[in-house]
Amino acid sequence: MSTKMSRKRKLIAAGALVTAVVVAAGCMYACAPKANPGLPKITVESPESVPEADSFGIITAESWKDIYPNQYNSYLQNVKNVPYDYEAETAKAPDMTTIGLDLLNGDFSASKEKVSYLDTNPEILTMGKGYGYAKYYTEPGGHNYSLYTVEHNGRISEKTKMSCYACKTPQYYMDEAKYGEAQYQRPFSEGDYTENISCANCHVNDNPTQLNVLRPDWVRAMGSDSSKVPMQSQVCGQCHCDYSMSPVNGEPTSPYSGGVDSMMPDKALAWYDANNYADWTYESTGAKMISVRHAEFEFIYAGEGSHMAQLGYTCADCHMGTAVDSNGNAYSNHTLTNPTQNETLIKENCSTCHKDIKAEVAAWQADIDGRTTVLGKRCEQFVKNFENAINANSITDDQKAKLQTLQRSSAYYWNLAAAENSEGAHNPSLYNLCLDKGNQLLDEADGILGVSSKA
């Protein structure tokens, strides 16, 4: 039950590392031009020579540092988003070079253990009971620590499969090509990966000037819309999306039949239902539950798309942006940032239409974040009411079956909103649609039980 509900505003990385190459947005998401008159144009040349690949066949980020120094050095800045207490961890293992601790002489004094959402939002303990997110769920660190975070997330056990490495390292996909479907069921403990999320996750391995979707299932999910949505967003979306593990072979699979129209919440849930997906069975009620992941791409591009998508802005435009080095060369800044902290972006883009975009975003988030928490607590109370009815033997078998469906569905809409990392900023309308739908389903459930789930 992947949720993101901390009250603490954090650095939001809506996409993985993407290139400086500008790819034209299709007419579907470019109904108006982007306003960026003050930003210089980025041009990047293909490499004259290609560095040697590692043992997996991946050209690592460090191998490109002399050819693309601006991109590499800005990528290193992400190590400041440390997923743990820096001083304590390095004291235990001072040679932890594989996760980038020695790559940047920065000030890590502010780093501390990340916020646990199980403390800030204890409803997760009920909503995710029987699944991993009720055991351990903390605020994430930067992409440069992706291997550390997946290997130390408190949910790993002897049953964990290799598919949990998908999106955590480009090296995983080289093994997927080698082992085929068997890769998804290999034991997690067999993973010997060393490269965190880096260039090859989003770029053509031997030519970083070109973008490339690495995750095979995302190609299927995009379908024919792959020609209409900018690649700067597709490469982010391949990991910043919802997915669940296939009941057939364990592959991380997104609930879409192909294209952005199928990514609307009701259609995605219908896909999960039609294909018999269930991440776990809620023991006390028998409901077949879905754990919803971080659907950033869907909140921006599903259906008609968000306002920003319609204007032609990509994930990279807002979360990376353009930087200029000391020689006046423009490049794509690979330090992932919260757009409201990018003063250049606000001045040259947002402020052409918005008087105070920071205040607008803060207002959206305060309203939606609060409503999401209220819905989560209502879902929690419904589960308790449902359990009481089962224990009292006060409902029929048909009513129980209906309530199981309502538990699955209401939790899906709550979880979809709670897990999306912008807390409403990406698409307030779609957030409110999810919250309204979740409440409607709980109204129906309350009517069956004869008791309210509202506080």
Salt bridges, closest charged atoms under 4 A:
GLU62 OE2 - LYS65 NZ 3.65
GLU89 OE1 - LYS92 NZ 3.47
GLU123 OE1 - LYS377 NZ 3.46
GLU139 OE1 - LYS8 NZ 3.70
ASP175 OD2 - ARG186 NH1 3.46
GLU190 OE1 - ARG186 NE 3.23
ASP217 OD2 - ARG215 NH2 3.26
ASP217 OD1 - ARG220 NE 2.79
ASP225 OD1 - LYS228 NZ 3.56
ASP261 OD2 - LYS267 NZ 2.47
ASP273 OD1 - ARG408 NE 2.83
ASP279 OD2 - ARG293 NH1 3.68
GLU296 OE1 - HIS240 ND1 2.88
GLU296 OE1 - HIS294 ND1 3.91
ASP317 OD2 - LYS34 NZ 2.96
GLU343 OE2 - LYS358 NZ 2.66
GLU360 OE2 - HIS354 ND1 3.03
ASP369 OD2 - ARG7 NH1 2.42
ASP369 OD2 - ARG9 NH1 3.88
GLU380 OE2 - LYS384 NZ 3.89
GLU420 OE2 - HIS426 ND1 2.53
GLU423 OE2 - LYS4 NZ 2.56
GLU423 OE1 - ARG9 NH1 2.03
ASP436 OD1 - ARG371 NH2 2.79
ASP443 OD1 - ARG378 NH2 2.58
GLU444 OE2 - LYS402 NZ 3.47
ASP446 OD2 - ARG378 NH2 2.93
